[in-house]
Amino acid sequence: MTIFFLLAPFSVMLALLGLWGFWWTVRSGQYDDPAGDAARILLDDSDMGPPALIQVTAGGTDPE
């Protein structure tokens, strides 16, 4: 029973740490570009240089 008093707070702290990490990634913009990720996965970049920045607008890709 003693181990319960050690492991229960530890597991709660670990869960809170995971939630804080997820919240931090959401607030820092890690998930803000799903359209760019979807477009980049279709490109064959084996013979290309560094990936270019893809800007997406409401009407599709920006022709710049």
C-alpha positions, 0 to 999 in steps of 0.5 A: 500500500505504501507504493501507492502513495509514491506512484499515484502522485508521480503518475499525476505529475507525469500526466500534468507534464504531458498535458503541459507539453501538448499545450506548449506545442499548440501555443507555439504553432506546431500544428498551424500548417496542415495544408503545407504538410499535405503538399510537401509529402507529395513532392519528390525532394531527393534531387531538390535543395532545401524545401521552399516555403509554401504559402496557402491562402483560402483560394489555394496556393499563392502563385508568388 
